[in-house]
Amino acid sequence: DEKADRRRTRRSLTEAELRRLLDVARRRPLIDRATIRRGPRKGEVACNLRAETRCKLERLGWERALIYKTMVLTGLRKGELAAVTVGQLELDGPVPHIQLDAAHEKNREGNTIPLRADLVADLRAWLRDQAENAAHDAATVPFDRNARNAEKLNTGDSRGCYGLPWDTPLFTVPAGLVRILDRDLTLAGIPKRDERGRTVDVHALRHSFGTLLSVAKVAPRTAQAAMRHSTLDLTMNVYTDPKLLDVA
């Protein structure tokens, strides 16, 4: 009985914990590579790295932090985010959003996910960086598979200026993200399990999104829509952590 005997109980991260997590995620790839592993200076972050290696590690950290931030600010599941491509982004309209492909969404609806302004700025910067670092062939715009993308290409959609094929993944979401998150939590000083036995894993970022909606006094029915849940009970009783609510 999943309701009476849940296999895993997750907790939501606080805003302070999320800030620490994003900071650590951005720095840890470089820290790990630059840490001395043997000898009298073991543990010191003092290895000399080539500028090219340092740049690559900094970019990896930037991507990991953006993956976490996008999941927390949209409620996207790991598999959903991994399937998002450049062609599914609309960053310049009145309501910037991600248009999910129904085939990659759990409820198979093809929902529109609104994006907060600071996340939009982050994604624009990330796409520009992707374009600058990608080794493209002479034909930067691939064969267009649907009329929607064709229309955007013909009308000079701003995403075309990045020179990225429409089917380019937004992020490379690693298969071992749960282990990466565990190491980031350790460095950030965030316990994996709290005093009640509740854990923090990748899906806990979605729980954090749900809880922060309630903390921000978002109407329950709106929160349900943002979470893309079939019932309000799921949003309020499973994906909302009462410990983070200002009950007093």
N, C-alpha and C positions, 0 to 999 in steps of 0.2 A: 504494500500500500504506500504509494509515493507520498501521500499527504501525511500519513501517520508515522512513517519511517523513512524520512528523507535521507538519501545517500550522502549528500553533502550540503552543509549549511554555510552559506557565504556571508561575509560582512561587507559593509560599504566603507570606503576610505573617506577620511575627512578631507576638507580642502587643504589643510596644512600638509597632510600626508601626500596628497596628490602633487602638490608643489615640489615636495622633496623627491618624490618618485620621478617626475619629469626632469628635474635637475640632474639626478643621478643617472638616469637613462641616457641623457645626452653626453655625460662625461665618462661613463664606465668603459666603453670600448677602448678609449685612449688610455685610461688608467690601467686597465688590464694588460695592455701590450707594453706599457712603459714601466711596469712593476718588475723589480729585480727578484728573481725566484730563488737564487742560491747565493751562498757566501755570506760574509759578515754584513752586507748591506741588504740582505733579504727583506723584502717588504717595502723597500723605498721605491717611490715613483721617480726613477732617475735614469731610465734607459734612453739612450740617444736614438731617435727615430728619424728616418729620412722625411723630408718635407712632404713627399708624395704619400708616404704611409700615414703620416699624421693627418693629412687632409682626408684620406680615405676613411680613417677611423672616426674623425670628427663628423663626417657625413653620415656614417653608419649610426652614430649616436643621435644625430639630428633626426634621422628617419625613425629610430625606435621611440624617441620622445614624441614624435608626431603621431605614430601609431597609437600610443597610449592616449594622447590628448584627443585624437579623433574618436576613439572608442568611448571615452568618458563624456564627450560633448555631443555625441550623436546616439549612443546606445547601440551602435552596430556590433553584431557578433563578429568573432574572429573570421569565420568563413565568409561572411558577407563583405567585410572590409577587404579581405584578400582578393575578392572577385571584382572590386570596383576598378574601373578603368578611367582614363582621362576623358573619354567620350561621354561618361556619365556625370561629369561635373558641369554645373552651371554657376559660374562665379560672378558674372557681371549683370545678372538680371535684378529686378527689384527684390526678389527673395532668393539669395544664393542657396543652392541645394545640391544634393546628390540624388540622381534618379536611379533607384535600384532596379536591377534586372530581376523579374519575378522568378526566374529559374534558380537564382542564387539566394533567394530570400526564404526564410523558414516558413512563412505563411503563404508564399507564392502569390503575393498581391502586386508587387512592383511599386512599392511606396516611394514617396518623395521625402527626403530627409533634409530639413532646413539646417543651415550652417550659421554659427555665430560669427560676428564680424572679425574677431581676432583670429579665429580658425581659418576664415577665408583668406586673410592676409598671409597666414602661415602657408597655406596650400599654394597660393600664387608664387610665393618665394621658392617653395619646394619644386614646383613645376618649372620655373625658370632655371633652377639649378640642374634639374634632370635634363633639360634641353641642352644646357651648356656642356654637360658631362657625357651625354649619350653619343655613341658613335653611330650616326645614321647613314644610311645609303643615300644616294642622290635623290631618290624619290622618297621624300619625308612623309607624304600623305598616302597611306595605303588604300587599296580598294575599299570603297565604302559599302557596308553590308545592308544599310537601311536608309530609308528616305530622310529620316530625321538628321542623321549625320550629313547626308548629302546636302540638305538644305543649309545646314550650318556652314559647310565648306563654301557653298556658293555665295552666302551672304557675308563672308568674311568674319565668322565667329571668332572672338578674341582668343579662344583656345588654340586656334591655328597659329597664332603668332609665336607660340612656344616651339613649334616645329615638331611636335610629338605625334606619333600615330595614335589614332583614336582608341585603339585596343591596347595601348600601353598601360600596364597595371599602375595604379596610383602609388602603391607601396609594395615592396617585397616583404610580405608578412612571413616570418620564419615558421617552419613547422614546429620547432622547439621553443615557441614563444613562452610557454608556461615555465620552462627551466630558466630562460633569460629573465623573466619577471621575478622568479624566486631569487636570483642573484642580485637583481636591482633592489628588491625589497630589503635584502640583508645589508647592502651597502647604505641604503637610506635609513636604516634603523627602524624599519617597519616590521612588526612581528607577523609571521605567516599565519599564526593562529592566536586568537584572543583568549581571554579567561573563560569564555563560554564555549570554547571549542570551534568557533566559527573561523573559516579560512578565507584567505585572499588568494585568488587565482585570476586568470585572464577574464573569466566571465564575471568576476566581482567588479570589473570596471563598468559593466552594464548595470549591475546592482547599484553602483555609486551614482551613475547617471539617474536612475530612478529615484534614489533617495534625495539627491540634490534638487530634483524638480520639486519635491515636497518641501524641502528646506527653503526654496525660493518662493514658496506659496503659490505654485502653479496649481490651477484647479485640477482636481482628481481626473475628471474626464479628459482634460487636455493632456495630462500626464499619461493617461492610458493610450491616447492616440500617438503621443511621441514615442512611447515604448513599443507601439504596434502590438499590444496585447488584445486577446479576444475577450477578456473579462477584466472588470475593474478590481476584482478581488486579487487577481494575480499581481497587478501593479501595486496596490496598496499594502497587501499582506505578505508578499514574497519579495518584491523588489524595492521595498522601502524599509530602511533600518530605523526603527523607532528611537534607538540610542542617539541618533544625530538630530532628532527633531527637538525644537524648543518647546517642550511640553509645558514648562512653567509659564 
